[in-house]
Amino acid sequence: MEIRRVLRSSTCTRALVMSCLLISGLLAAEEPGPATPGDAPVQPKPPAGDDGLEIAQRPEPPPADCAPCNNTGRAVSPSLKLLYVLFENEEAPPAEASLGWLPCTQCVRGKAHIERLEAEGKRLDRDARHKGYALREKQLGMGFIDFETRQVTGHFQTSPSEARGTALLFEQVAQKLRARTGAAFLRGTPEDLHIAVVENEANYLKYLDYVAADPSNKDLDENWKALAKKTSSFGSRNLTVIRRDLVVPPKGFGLGHVAVFSFGQMLVRQSTENKVPLWFAGGFSSLCESLVFAAPVCYSVRYEQNEVAFEADWTKAIAQALNAKKARQWATVFTLDEVGMSALDYQQCWAIAKYLYERDGLAFAKLPGLFAEGKSSADALSEAYGQKLDQLEFGWMVWAKRGGK
Ligand SMILES: [Zn+2]
């Protein structure tokens, strides 16, 4: 069990946002990959002919290369370029809008995806969605505005316009990640990831009890609960619960920051099968925040509250630290574990993730898979970027000293 996360405030009240990693995070059902020659079924050895020669028997030829879909069986739908936000009371658009693709019509692999599309059409049915939402609300004894984006389902106790604005932020982050990294960080579906926003302390505590009472979360101990009570959010790879009254002004920077940061945490944990090193989880989540806001403001805590004060401008803070030789070596950053991390530590995690993201989106897209394989940070970065770690680190220093240019 781990605990994390906080919204920092550079001026007055510190609104803490913490989360714990709940155990049993469901992984998105793995989609079978495209067939490759290596996947062809092993052919039984043919019986030897009377003449003692083996009868030649050819395996089924693998499907030919399909350029239109790059052998994925899926063609990018034009709707992928649109932001997808669907509220509970709205009629669903066609299934390809939520999935973001159409089955490829040029190859046999596309046929497998027709079924997926049909299943999605059923899931999107308004009555079916409503049933799922109603069950959660009944169990919790509280009502929400419910919606989904392509990656997450939201359960918000807030105004419809605030819910919609936050949903659009999720989609904007996802769209940017999609453009830069393909779908590498976007494995979740709305059914896998949930973000709840509750209006006050009473409902926050109620939700906390509900999560803690789930037998699959039995490793959440009293210390975790005590910490969760002090912070303005808690969560896991699959669920984040945010206490709204602590994150909106005047106490906080706004719901959007915490919601997007939490969204990033869930994306990176899911895409790495929860094997993400801590520096990268934090750095990536702050990166998501900075994709839609001028500057990140959130950070995570685990185990205990960790109140730190930040320079408002993270880019400047890192440049100054490097010039003053106060920044840490990457090798040290890779071992950070959130106990007693300084503001500069959080900022450095973000700055490294941002550099890696901006430098090469395709290399960045390889990271979740490498972390999921259990590679160390150093090995994963060298392999993805095809460079020795010290060269990469040197490049980062030059970039960061120039203010991220
Ligand atoms: Zn195809």
Residues whose N, C-alpha, C, O or C-beta is under 5 A from the ligand:
A	BS01	ZN	C66 C69 G73 C104 Q106 C107
